[in-house]
Amino acid sequence: MYNRDMESPKRAVEDGGCGSASLIRGVLLLQEKWVFLIVHQLMSGPIGFCELSRKAHGVNPTTLSQRLDLLEDSGLLSKTVQSHMPPRTSYELTEAGRALEPVLAAIENWSENHLKDRATLQTCSEE
């Protein structure tokens, strides 16, 4: 799993690796399972943990919580805890998270053009 304490991607670039340090940092974060699907769900606005969990079929609550923490630590989303009883937690994309919208659109367009005939897994509700 990605974390900021990982070895610097600079060495991979110096050794003729896979790309720039910025590219490697981005890929290491965004390759985590469920990250793009969670970001996609948050594009429509703030959402609570339980609602997000319902919409993200196939993601167990522990994994969802870990990915939300990762996205928060990376500055892609903000978490708000409301203090009334019972406490409610909601998540919202930051400006950095919203900047992924054209990336998601490009992936969707690419998939539509090149993966039409392939089987897909239904993991998120179409609500």
The first five atom37 places (N, CA, C, CB, O) and aatype in JSON, in Angstrom:
{
  "aatype": [12, 18, 2, 1, 3, 12, 6, 15, 14, 11, 1, 0, 19, 6, 3, 7, 7, 4, 7, 15, 0, 15, 10, 9, 1, 7, 19, 10, 10, 10, 5, 6, 11, 17, 19, 13, 10, 9, 19, 8, 5, 10, 12, 15, 7, 14, 9, 7, 13, 4, 6, 10, 15, 1, 11, 0, 8, 7, 19, 2, 14, 16, 16, 10, 15, 5, 1, 10, 3, 10, 10, 6, 3, 15, 7, 10, 10, 15, 11, 16, 19, 5, 15, 8, 12, 14, 14, 1, 16, 15, 18, 6, 10, 16, 6, 0, 7, 1, 0, 10, 6, 14, 19, 10, 0, 0, 9, 6, 2, 17, 15, 6, 2, 8, 10, 11, 3, 1, 0, 16, 10, 5, 16, 4, 15, 6, 6],
  "atom_mask": [
    [1, 1, 1, 1, 1],
    [1, 1, 1, 1, 1],
    [1, 1, 1, 1, 1],
    [1, 1, 1, 1, 1],
    [1, 1, 1, 1, 1],
    [1, 1, 1, 1, 1],
    [1, 1, 1, 1, 1],
    [1, 1, 1, 1, 1],
    [1, 1, 1, 1, 1],
    [1, 1, 1, 1, 1],
    [1, 1, 1, 1, 1],
    [1, 1, 1, 1, 1],
    [1, 1, 1, 1, 1],
    [1, 1, 1, 1, 1],
    [1, 1, 1, 1, 1],
    [1, 1, 1, 0, 1],
    [1, 1, 1, 0, 1],
    [1, 1, 1, 1, 1],
    [1, 1, 1, 0, 1],
    [1, 1, 1, 1, 1],
    [1, 1, 1, 1, 1],
    [1, 1, 1, 1, 1],
    [1, 1, 1, 1, 1],
    [1, 1, 1, 1, 1],
    [1, 1, 1, 1, 1],
    [1, 1, 1, 0, 1],
    [1, 1, 1, 1, 1],
    [1, 1, 1, 1, 1],
    [1, 1, 1, 1, 1],
    [1, 1, 1, 1, 1],
    [1, 1, 1, 1, 1],
    [1, 1, 1, 1, 1],
    [1, 1, 1, 1, 1],
    [1, 1, 1, 1, 1],
    [1, 1, 1, 1, 1],
    [1, 1, 1, 1, 1],
    [1, 1, 1, 1, 1],
    [1, 1, 1, 1, 1],
    [1, 1, 1, 1, 1],
    [1, 1, 1, 1, 1],
    [1, 1, 1, 1, 1],
    [1, 1, 1, 1, 1],
    [1, 1, 1, 1, 1],
    [1, 1, 1, 1, 1],
    [1, 1, 1, 0, 1],
    [1, 1, 1, 1, 1],
    [1, 1, 1, 1, 1],
    [1, 1, 1, 0, 1],
    [1, 1, 1, 1, 1],
    [1, 1, 1, 1, 1],
    [1, 1, 1, 1, 1],
    [1, 1, 1, 1, 1],
    [1, 1, 1, 1, 1],
    [1, 1, 1, 1, 1],
    [1, 1, 1, 1, 1],
    [1, 1, 1, 1, 1],
    [1, 1, 1, 1, 1],
    [1, 1, 1, 0, 1],
    [1, 1, 1, 1, 1],
    [1, 1, 1, 1, 1],
    [1, 1, 1, 1, 1],
    [1, 1, 1, 1, 1],
    [1, 1, 1, 1, 1],
    [1, 1, 1, 1, 1],
    [1, 1, 1, 1, 1],
    [1, 1, 1, 1, 1],
    [1, 1, 1, 1, 1],
    [1, 1, 1, 1, 1],
    [1, 1, 1, 1, 1],
    [1, 1, 1, 1, 1],
    [1, 1, 1, 1, 1],
    [1, 1, 1, 1, 1],
    [1, 1, 1, 1, 1],
    [1, 1, 1, 1, 1],
    [1, 1, 1, 0, 1],
    [1, 1, 1, 1, 1],
    [1, 1, 1, 1, 1],
    [1, 1, 1, 1, 1],
    [1, 1, 1, 1, 1],
    [1, 1, 1, 1, 1],
    [1, 1, 1, 1, 1],
    [1, 1, 1, 1, 1],
    [1, 1, 1, 1, 1],
    [1, 1, 1, 1, 1],
    [1, 1, 1, 1, 1],
    [1, 1, 1, 1, 1],
    [1, 1, 1, 1, 1],
    [1, 1, 1, 1, 1],
    [1, 1, 1, 1, 1],
    [1, 1, 1, 1, 1],
    [1, 1, 1, 1, 1],
    [1, 1, 1, 1, 1],
    [1, 1, 1, 1, 1],
    [1, 1, 1, 1, 1],
    [1, 1, 1, 1, 1],
    [1, 1, 1, 1, 1],
    [1, 1, 1, 0, 1],
    [1, 1, 1, 1, 1],
    [1, 1, 1, 1, 1],
    [1, 1, 1, 1, 1],
    [1, 1, 1, 1, 1],
    [1, 1, 1, 1, 1],
    [1, 1, 1, 1, 1],
    [1, 1, 1, 1, 1],
    [1, 1, 1, 1, 1],
    [1, 1, 1, 1, 1],
    [1, 1, 1, 1, 1],
    [1, 1, 1, 1, 1],
    [1, 1, 1, 1, 1],
    [1, 1, 1, 1, 1],
    [1, 1, 1, 1, 1],
    [1, 1, 1, 1, 1],
    [1, 1, 1, 1, 1],
    [1, 1, 1, 1, 1],
    [1, 1, 1, 1, 1],
    [1, 1, 1, 1, 1],
    [1, 1, 1, 1, 1],
    [1, 1, 1, 1, 1],
    [1, 1, 1, 1, 1],
    [1, 1, 1, 1, 1],
    [1, 1, 1, 1, 1],
    [1, 1, 1, 1, 1],
    [1, 1, 1, 1, 1],
    [1, 1, 1, 1, 1],
    [1, 1, 1, 1, 1],
    [1, 1, 1, 1, 1],
    [1, 1, 1, 1, 1]
  ],
  "atom_positions": [
    [[0.84, -1.17, 0.0], [0.0, 0.0, 0.0], [0.88, 1.24, 0.0], [-0.95, 0.0, 1.21], [1.93, 1.27, 0.64]],
    [[0.45, 2.26, -0.72], [1.19, 3.51, -0.83], [1.26, 4.22, 0.51], [0.56, 4.42, -1.87], [0.27, 4.28, 1.24]],
    [[2.41, 4.75, 0.83], [2.53, 5.7, 1.93], [3.69, 6.61, 1.65], [2.71, 4.97, 3.29], [4.56, 6.29, 0.85]],
    [[3.71, 7.75, 2.29], [4.71, 8.76, 2.01], [6.1, 8.36, 2.48], [4.32, 10.05, 2.65], [7.08, 9.0, 2.1]],
    [[6.21, 7.33, 3.3], [7.5, 6.89, 3.8], [8.2, 5.92, 2.86], [7.32, 6.25, 5.15], [9.3, 5.46, 3.14]],
    [[7.55, 5.62, 1.73], [8.17, 4.68, 0.79], [9.45, 5.26, 0.23], [7.2, 4.34, -0.36], [9.67, 6.47, 0.26]],
    [[10.29, 4.37, -0.27], [11.54, 4.81, -0.86], [11.26, 5.82, -1.96], [12.33, 3.6, -1.42], [10.29, 5.68, -2.71]],
    [[12.07, 6.84, -2.06], [11.89, 7.9, -3.04], [11.9, 7.33, -4.45], [12.98, 8.96, -2.9], [12.76, 6.51, -4.79]],
    [[10.93, 7.75, -5.27], [10.91, 7.28, -6.65], [12.05, 7.86, -7.49], [9.59, 7.61, -7.29], [12.23, 7.47, -8.64]],
    [[12.81, 8.8, -6.93], [13.89, 9.44, -7.67], [14.9, 8.41, -8.17], [14.59, 10.48, -6.79], [15.42, 8.53, -9.28]],
    [[15.19, 7.38, -7.36], [16.16, 6.37, -7.75], [15.71, 5.62, -9.0], [16.39, 5.4, -6.61], [16.53, 5.3, -9.86]],
    [[14.42, 5.32, -9.09], [13.91, 4.61, -10.27], [14.11, 5.45, -11.52], [12.42, 4.27, -10.1], [14.4, 4.9, -12.59]],
    [[13.96, 6.77, -11.41], [14.16, 7.65, -12.55], [15.63, 7.67, -12.93], [13.67, 9.07, -12.25], [15.97, 7.59, -14.11]],
    [[16.51, 7.78, -11.93], [17.95, 7.82, -12.2], [18.44, 6.52, -12.82], [18.71, 8.1, -10.91], [19.37, 6.54, -13.62]],
    [[17.82, 5.41, -12.47], [18.22, 4.11, -13.01], [17.54, 3.81, -14.35], [17.9, 3.01, -12.01], [17.59, 2.67, -14.82]],
    [[16.9, 4.81, -14.97], [16.2, 4.58, -16.24], [14.89, 3.87, -16.02], [0.0, 0.0, 0.0], [14.48, 3.07, -16.85]],
    [[14.22, 4.16, -14.91], [12.99, 3.48, -14.52], [11.79, 3.84, -15.36], [0.0, 0.0, 0.0], [11.91, 4.1, -16.56]],
    [[10.64, 3.87, -14.74], [9.35, 3.92, -15.42], [8.84, 5.31, -15.75], [8.35, 3.25, -14.6], [7.8, 5.43, -16.39]],
    [[9.51, 6.34, -15.36], [9.01, 7.68, -15.64], [9.49, 8.66, -14.59], [0.0, 0.0, 0.0], [10.35, 8.34, -13.77]],
    [[8.95, 9.84, -14.65], [9.36, 10.89, -13.72], [8.92, 10.56, -12.3], [8.78, 12.25, -14.14], [8.04, 9.72, -12.08]],
    [[9.55, 11.22, -11.35], [9.2, 11.02, -9.94], [7.73, 11.38, -9.71], [10.11, 11.86, -9.03], [7.05, 10.72, -8.93]],
    [[7.26, 12.43, -10.37], [5.85, 12.84, -10.22], [4.9, 11.77, -10.74], [5.59, 14.16, -10.96], [3.89, 11.47, -10.1]],
    [[5.23, 11.18, -11.89], [4.39, 10.12, -12.44], [4.36, 8.93, -11.5], [4.91, 9.69, -13.82], [3.29, 8.37, -11.23]],
    [[5.51, 8.54, -10.99], [5.58, 7.38, -10.11], [4.79, 7.63, -8.83], [7.05, 7.04, -9.77], [4.07, 6.75, -8.36]],
    [[4.92, 8.83, -8.24], [4.14, 9.17, -7.03], [2.65, 9.04, -7.29], [4.47, 10.59, -6.56], [1.92, 8.45, -6.49]],
    [[2.2, 9.6, -8.43], [0.78, 9.54, -8.76], [0.3, 8.12, -8.98], [0.0, 0.0, 0.0], [-0.77, 7.74, -8.49]],
    [[1.07, 7.34, -9.71], [0.68, 5.96, -9.99], [0.65, 5.14, -8.71], [1.64, 5.31, -11.02], [-0.26, 4.34, -8.5]],
    [[1.64, 5.33, -7.84], [1.66, 4.57, -6.58], [0.41, 4.84, -5.74], [2.91, 4.91, -5.77], [-0.1, 3.93, -5.09]],
    [[-0.06, 6.06, -5.75], [-1.28, 6.39, -5.0], [-2.51, 5.85, -5.7], [-1.4, 7.9, -4.82], [-3.33, 5.18, -5.08]],
    [[-2.65, 6.14, -6.98], [-3.88, 5.84, -7.69], [-4.03, 4.37, -8.08], [-3.97, 6.67, -8.92], [-5.13, 3.95, -8.46]],
    [[-2.96, 3.59, -7.99], [-3.07, 2.16, -8.31], [-3.74, 1.36, -7.2], [-1.7, 1.58, -8.59], [-4.15, 0.22, -7.41]],
    [[-3.86, 1.95, -6.03], [-4.48, 1.23, -4.92], [-5.9, 0.83, -5.29], [-4.47, 2.09, -3.63], [-6.67, 1.63, -5.83]],
    [[-6.24, -0.4, -5.01], [-7.56, -0.92, -5.35], [-8.65, -0.06, -4.73], [-7.7, -2.38, -4.89], [-8.57, 0.32, -3.57]],
    [[-9.65, 0.24, -5.51], [-10.85, 0.99, -5.16], [-10.67, 2.51, -5.14], [-11.32, 0.54, -3.82], [-11.67, 3.22, -5.04]],
    [[-9.46, 3.03, -5.23], [-9.25, 4.48, -5.11], [-10.03, 5.24, -6.19], [-7.76, 4.81, -5.22], [-10.75, 6.19, -5.86]],
    [[-9.92, 4.84, -7.45], [-10.63, 5.57, -8.5], [-12.14, 5.46, -8.33], [-10.22, 5.03, -9.87], [-12.85, 6.44, -8.56]],
    [[-12.63, 4.31, -7.92], [-14.08, 4.16, -7.74], [-14.59, 5.0, -6.58], [-14.43, 2.69, -7.51], [-15.69, 5.55, -6.65]],
    [[-13.8, 5.12, -5.53], [-14.18, 5.97, -4.4], [-14.18, 7.44, -4.83], [-13.21, 5.76, -3.2], [-15.12, 8.18, -4.53]],
    [[-13.14, 7.86, -5.53], [-13.07, 9.24, -6.01], [-14.26, 9.53, -6.93], [-11.73, 9.49, -6.77], [-14.87, 10.59, -6.84]],
    [[-14.59, 8.59, -7.79], [-15.73, 8.76, -8.7], [-17.02, 8.99, -7.91], [-15.87, 7.54, -9.62], [-17.8, 9.87, -8.26]],
    [[-17.25, 8.21, -6.88], [-18.45, 8.37, -6.07], [-18.49, 9.74, -5.39], [-18.53, 7.26, -5.02], [-19.56, 10.32, -5.22]],
    [[-17.32, 10.25, -5.0], [-17.25, 11.54, -4.31], [-17.37, 12.72, -5.26], [-15.96, 11.64, -3.55], [-17.55, 13.85, -4.8]],
    [[-17.28, 12.51, -6.56], [-17.41, 13.6, -7.53], [-18.78, 14.28, -7.44], [-17.19, 13.08, -8.96], [-18.9, 15.46, -7.75]],
    [[-19.79, 13.55, -7.01], [-21.14, 14.12, -6.95], [-21.37, 14.96, -5.69], [-22.18, 13.01, -7.01], [-22.44, 15.55, -5.53]],
    [[-20.39, 15.03, -4.81], [-20.52, 15.86, -3.62], [-20.24, 15.08, -2.35], [0.0, 0.0, 0.0], [-19.93, 13.89, -2.4]],
    [[-20.37, 15.77, -1.19], [-20.07, 15.12, 0.09], [-20.97, 13.9, 0.3], [-20.25, 16.12, 1.25], [-22.13, 13.87, -0.11]],
    [[-20.41, 12.92, 0.95], [-21.15, 11.67, 1.19], [-20.68, 11.07, 2.51], [-20.94, 10.65, 0.01], [-19.51, 11.16, 2.87]],
    [[-21.61, 10.46, 3.23], [-21.29, 9.81, 4.49], [-20.69, 8.44, 4.27], [0.0, 0.0, 0.0], [-20.82, 7.85, 3.2]],
    [[-20.04, 7.92, 5.3], [-19.38, 6.63, 5.2], [-20.36, 5.51, 4.85], [-18.67, 6.3, 6.5], [-20.1, 4.71, 3.96]],
    [[-21.5, 5.47, 5.54], [-22.46, 4.38, 5.3], [-23.03, 4.42, 3.89], [-23.6, 4.45, 6.31], [-23.17, 3.38, 3.25]],
    [[-23.35, 5.61, 3.39], [-23.87, 5.73, 2.04], [-22.81, 5.33, 1.02], [-24.35, 7.15, 1.77], [-23.1, 4.64, 0.04]],
    [[-21.57, 5.77, 1.25], [-20.48, 5.4, 0.35], [-20.27, 3.89, 0.36], [-19.18, 6.12, 0.75], [-20.03, 3.28, -0.68]],
    [[-20.36, 3.3, 1.53], [-20.2, 1.85, 1.65], [-21.3, 1.12, 0.88], [-20.22, 1.44, 3.13], [-21.03, 0.1, 0.24]],
    [[-22.54, 1.63, 0.94], [-23.64, 1.01, 0.2], [-23.43, 1.12, -1.31], [-24.97, 1.66, 0.59], [-23.73, 0.18, -2.05]],
    [[-22.93, 2.26, -1.76], [-22.75, 2.48, -3.2], [-21.55, 1.71, -3.75], [-22.58, 3.96, -3.49], [-21.51, 1.39, -4.94]],
    [[-20.59, 1.42, -2.92], [-19.37, 0.73, -3.36], [-19.46, -0.75, -3.03], [-18.11, 1.36, -2.7], [-18.74, -1.25, -2.18]],
    [[-20.35, -1.43, -3.71], [-20.53, -2.87, -3.49], [-19.2, -3.58, -3.71], [-21.62, -3.45, -4.44], [-18.48, -3.28, -4.67]],
    [[-18.88, -4.51, -2.85], [-17.66, -5.28, -3.01], [-16.48, -4.75, -2.22], [0.0, 0.0, 0.0], [-15.45, -5.42, -2.13]],
    [[-16.61, -3.54, -1.66], [-15.53, -2.98, -0.86], [-15.9, -3.19, 0.61], [-15.29, -1.45, -1.19], [-16.9, -2.66, 1.09]],
    [[-15.07, -3.96, 1.32], [-15.41, -4.18, 2.72], [-15.13, -2.9, 3.51], [-14.61, -5.38, 3.31], [-14.28, -2.11, 3.1]],
    [[-15.82, -2.69, 4.63], [-15.7, -1.45, 5.39], [-14.27, -1.13, 5.85], [-16.59, -1.52, 6.59], [-13.89, 0.04, 5.89]],
    [[-13.48, -2.14, 6.18], [-12.1, -1.9, 6.62], [-11.28, -1.33, 5.47], [-11.46, -3.21, 7.15], [-10.54, -0.36, 5.65]],
    [[-11.41, -1.94, 4.29], [-10.68, -1.46, 3.13], [-11.14, -0.06, 2.75], [-10.86, -2.41, 1.95], [-10.32, 0.8, 2.43]],
    [[-12.45, 0.17, 2.78], [-12.98, 1.5, 2.47], [-12.4, 2.54, 3.42], [-14.52, 1.5, 2.55], [-11.98, 3.61, 2.99]],
    [[-12.38, 2.23, 4.69], [-11.82, 3.14, 5.69], [-10.34, 3.42, 5.43], [-12.01, 2.56, 7.1], [-9.89, 4.56, 5.53]],
    [[-9.59, 2.38, 5.09], [-8.16, 2.55, 4.79], [-7.95, 3.43, 3.57], [-7.49, 1.19, 4.57], [-7.08, 4.29, 3.57]],
    [[-8.75, 3.22, 2.53], [-8.6, 4.02, 1.32], [-9.01, 5.47, 1.57], [-9.44, 3.43, 0.18], [-8.39, 6.39, 1.03]],
    [[-10.04, 5.68, 2.36], [-10.44, 7.05, 2.7], [-9.35, 7.75, 3.49], [-11.75, 7.05, 3.5], [-9.07, 8.92, 3.26]],
    [[-8.72, 7.03, 4.43], [-7.6, 7.61, 5.19], [-6.44, 7.95, 4.26], [-7.13, 6.63, 6.3], [-5.82, 9.0, 4.4]],
    [[-6.15, 7.06, 3.32], [-5.07, 7.29, 2.36], [-5.35, 8.53, 1.51], [-4.9, 6.05, 1.45], [-4.46, 9.36, 1.31]],
    [[-6.58, 8.65, 1.03], [-6.94, 9.81, 0.22], [-6.91, 11.1, 1.04], [-8.33, 9.61, -0.39], [-6.53, 12.15, 0.53]],
    [[-7.31, 11.01, 2.29], [-7.24, 12.19, 3.16], [-5.78, 12.58, 3.42], [-7.97, 11.92, 4.49], [-5.43, 13.75, 3.32]],
    [[-4.94, 11.6, 3.75], [-3.52, 11.87, 3.99], [-2.83, 12.44, 2.76], [-2.8, 10.59, 4.43], [-1.87, 13.2, 2.87]],
    [[-3.32, 12.06, 1.58], [-2.73, 12.53, 0.33], [-3.29, 13.88, -0.11], [-2.95, 11.5, -0.75], [-2.83, 14.44, -1.11]],
    [[-4.26, 14.39, 0.62], [-4.83, 15.69, 0.3], [-5.89, 15.69, -0.77], [0.0, 0.0, 0.0], [-6.22, 16.74, -1.32]],
    [[-6.44, 14.51, -1.1], [-7.46, 14.43, -2.13], [-8.88, 14.57, -1.59], [-7.34, 13.14, -2.87], [-9.81, 14.87, -2.34]],
    [[-9.06, 14.35, -0.3], [-10.38, 14.53, 0.29], [-10.25, 15.07, 1.7], [-11.15, 13.2, 0.28], [-9.21, 14.96, 2.35]],
    [[-11.34, 15.64, 2.15], [-11.4, 16.11, 3.53], [-12.51, 15.36, 4.25], [-11.63, 17.66, 3.59], [-13.53, 15.0, 3.66]],
    [[-12.3, 15.15, 5.51], [-13.24, 14.4, 6.35], [-13.83, 15.36, 7.37], [-12.54, 13.18, 7.06], [-13.1, 16.13, 8.0]],
    [[-15.14, 15.32, 7.52], [-15.82, 16.16, 8.49], [-16.58, 15.26, 9.45], [-16.77, 17.17, 7.8], [-17.38, 14.42, 9.03]],
    [[-16.33, 15.43, 10.74], [-17.04, 14.67, 11.77], [-18.0, 15.63, 12.45], [-16.06, 14.01, 12.81], [-17.58, 16.63, 13.04]],
    [[-19.29, 15.34, 12.36], [-20.29, 16.17, 13.01], [-20.5, 15.64, 14.42], [-21.64, 16.19, 12.21], [-20.66, 14.44, 14.63]],
    [[-20.5, 16.56, 15.37], [-20.46, 16.16, 16.78], [-21.8, 15.81, 17.39], [-19.84, 17.23, 17.58], [-21.85, 15.38, 18.54]],
    [[-22.89, 15.99, 16.67], [-24.18, 15.64, 17.27], [-24.32, 14.12, 17.38], [-25.34, 16.23, 16.45], [-23.58, 13.38, 16.73]],
    [[-25.26, 13.68, 18.18], [-25.44, 12.25, 18.4], [-26.49, 11.7, 17.47], [-25.81, 11.96, 19.85], [-27.55, 12.32, 17.34]],
    [[-26.28, 10.6, 16.82], [-25.0, 9.92, 16.74], [-24.04, 10.7, 15.84], [-25.18, 8.47, 16.23], [-24.48, 11.4, 14.92]],
    [[-22.75, 10.58, 16.1], [-21.79, 11.3, 15.26], [-21.85, 10.81, 13.81], [-20.36, 11.15, 15.81], [-22.01, 9.61, 13.56]],
    [[-21.73, 11.74, 12.89], [-21.73, 11.41, 11.46], [-20.44, 11.89, 10.83], [-22.95, 12.04, 10.74], [-19.95, 12.98, 11.13]],
    [[-19.89, 11.07, 9.97], [-18.68, 11.43, 9.25], [-19.03, 11.56, 7.78], [-17.55, 10.38, 9.46], [-19.69, 10.7, 7.2]],
    [[-18.59, 12.65, 7.17], [-18.79, 12.8, 5.73], [-17.46, 13.12, 5.07], [-19.83, 13.92, 5.42], [-16.54, 13.65, 5.69]],
    [[-17.38, 12.78, 3.8], [-16.16, 12.93, 3.02], [-16.47, 13.78, 1.8], [-15.57, 11.55, 2.62], [-17.54, 13.66, 1.19]],
    [[-15.51, 14.64, 1.44], [-15.68, 15.52, 0.29], [-14.32, 15.69, -0.39], [-16.27, 16.89, 0.72], [-13.29, 15.8, 0.27]],
    [[-14.34, 15.72, -1.71], [-13.09, 15.91, -2.44], [-12.57, 17.33, -2.25], [-13.3, 15.61, -3.94], [-13.34, 18.29, -2.18]],
    [[-11.27, 17.44, -2.16], [-10.61, 18.74, -2.14], [-10.42, 19.2, -3.58], [-9.24, 18.67, -1.37], [-10.82, 18.5, -4.52]],
    [[-9.82, 20.35, -3.76], [-9.52, 20.82, -5.11], [-8.62, 19.82, -5.84], [-8.86, 22.22, -5.05], [-8.8, 19.57, -7.03]],
    [[-7.66, 19.27, -5.12], [-6.76, 18.27, -5.72], [-7.53, 17.02, -6.14], [-5.64, 17.89, -4.73], [-7.25, 16.44, -7.19]],
    [[-8.49, 16.6, -5.35], [-9.31, 15.45, -5.7], [-10.2, 15.72, -6.9], [0.0, 0.0, 0.0], [-10.35, 14.87, -7.78]],
    [[-10.8, 16.91, -6.92], [-11.66, 17.29, -8.05], [-10.86, 17.39, -9.35], [-12.36, 18.62, -7.76], [-11.41, 17.23, -10.44]],
    [[-9.56, 17.66, -9.23], [-8.71, 17.77, -10.42], [-8.58, 16.42, -11.13], [-7.33, 18.29, -10.03], [-8.11, 16.38, -12.27]],
    [[-8.99, 15.33, -10.49], [-8.96, 14.01, -11.13], [-10.15, 13.77, -12.05], [-8.91, 12.93, -10.07], [-10.2, 12.75, -12.74]],
    [[-11.1, 14.7, -12.07], [-12.29, 14.49, -12.91], [-11.94, 14.27, -14.38], [-13.22, 15.69, -12.79], [-12.48, 13.34, -14.98]],
    [[-11.06, 15.09, -15.0], [-10.73, 14.8, -16.4], [-9.96, 13.48, -16.58], [-9.91, 15.94, -16.98], [-10.04, 12.86, -17.64]],
    [[-9.23, 13.06, -15.57], [-8.53, 11.78, -15.63], [-9.55, 10.64, -15.67], [-7.56, 11.61, -14.42], [-9.43, 9.72, -16.47]],
    [[-10.56, 10.72, -14.79], [-11.61, 9.7, -14.79], [-12.37, 9.7, -16.11], [-12.58, 9.94, -13.63], [-12.7, 8.64, -16.64]],
    [[-12.65, 10.88, -16.64], [-13.36, 10.98, -17.92], [-12.52, 10.37, -19.04], [-13.7, 12.45, -18.24], [-13.05, 9.69, -19.92]],
    [[-11.21, 10.62, -19.02], [-10.32, 10.05, -20.04], [-10.28, 8.52, -19.94], [-8.9, 10.63, -19.9], [-10.28, 7.84, -20.97]],
    [[-10.24, 7.99, -18.74], [-10.24, 6.53, -18.55], [-11.56, 5.94, -19.05], [-10.01, 6.16, -17.06], [-11.57, 4.91, -19.71]],
    [[-12.67, 6.61, -18.71], [-13.98, 6.13, -19.16], [-14.07, 6.14, -20.7], [-15.11, 7.01, -18.55], [-14.56, 5.19, -21.31]],
    [[-13.59, 7.22, -21.31], [-13.59, 7.32, -22.77], [-12.71, 6.25, -23.4], [-13.13, 8.72, -23.2], [-13.11, 5.61, -24.36]],
    [[-11.51, 6.07, -22.87], [-10.6, 5.05, -23.37], [-11.24, 3.66, -23.26], [-9.26, 5.1, -22.6], [-11.17, 2.86, -24.2]],
    [[-11.85, 3.39, -22.12], [-12.48, 2.09, -21.9], [-13.63, 1.86, -22.87], [-12.98, 1.97, -20.46], [-13.79, 0.77, -23.42]],
    [[-14.43, 2.9, -23.08], [-15.55, 2.8, -24.03], [-15.04, 2.49, -25.44], [-16.37, 4.1, -24.03], [-15.65, 1.71, -26.17]],
    [[-13.93, 3.11, -25.81], [-13.4, 2.92, -27.16], [-12.62, 1.63, -27.36], [-12.53, 4.08, -27.51], [-12.55, 1.11, -28.47]],
    [[-12.03, 1.12, -26.29], [-11.11, -0.01, -26.46], [-11.49, -1.28, -25.7], [-9.76, 0.41, -26.04], [-10.94, -2.34, -25.97]],
    [[-12.41, -1.19, -24.77], [-12.75, -2.36, -23.97], [-14.24, -2.69, -24.03], [-12.34, -2.15, -22.53], [-14.75, -3.38, -23.15]],
    [[-14.94, -2.23, -25.05], [-16.39, -2.42, -25.16], [-16.81, -3.88, -25.04], [-16.87, -1.86, -26.46], [-17.78, -4.19, -24.36]],
    [[-16.09, -4.74, -25.69], [-16.5, -6.13, -25.79], [-16.02, -6.99, -24.64], [-16.02, -6.7, -27.07], [-16.26, -8.2, -24.62]],
    [[-15.35, -6.39, -23.71], [-14.81, -7.17, -22.59], [-15.82, -7.21, -21.45], [-13.47, -6.58, -22.1], [-16.59, -6.27, -21.25]],
    [[-15.79, -8.29, -20.72], [-16.66, -8.41, -19.55], [-16.2, -7.43, -18.47], [-16.67, -9.87, -19.0], [-15.0, -7.2, -18.31]],
    [[-17.15, -6.87, -17.76], [-16.82, -5.96, -16.66], [-17.47, -6.46, -15.38], [-17.28, -4.51, -16.98], [-18.49, -7.15, -15.41]],
    [[-16.88, -6.1, -14.3], [-17.44, -6.44, -13.0], [-18.31, -5.3, -12.53], [-16.32, -6.75, -11.97], [-17.94, -4.14, -12.67]],
    [[-19.46, -5.62, -11.99], [-20.34, -4.6, -11.44], [-20.02, -4.45, -9.95], [-21.85, -4.97, -11.66], [-20.4, -5.3, -9.15]],
    [[-19.32, -3.36, -9.59], [-18.93, -3.19, -8.2], [-19.57, -1.99, -7.55], [-17.46, -3.08, -8.1], [-19.59, -1.9, -6.32]],
    [[-20.09, -1.08, -8.32], [-20.73, 0.11, -7.75], [-22.14, 0.21, -8.26], [-19.93, 1.41, -8.09], [-22.44, -0.13, -9.41]],
    [[-23.02, 0.67, -7.38], [-24.41, 0.82, -7.8], [-24.54, 1.96, -8.78], [-25.33, 1.05, -6.57], [-23.69, 2.85, -8.8]],
    [[-25.54, 1.95, -9.57], [-25.78, 2.97, -10.58], [-26.75, 4.03, -10.06], [-26.33, 2.34, -11.85], [-27.45, 4.67, -10.84]],
    [[-26.78, 4.22, -8.76], [-27.73, 5.16, -8.16], [-27.38, 6.57, -8.48], [-27.78, 4.99, -6.67], [-28.07, 7.5, -8.05]]
  ]
}
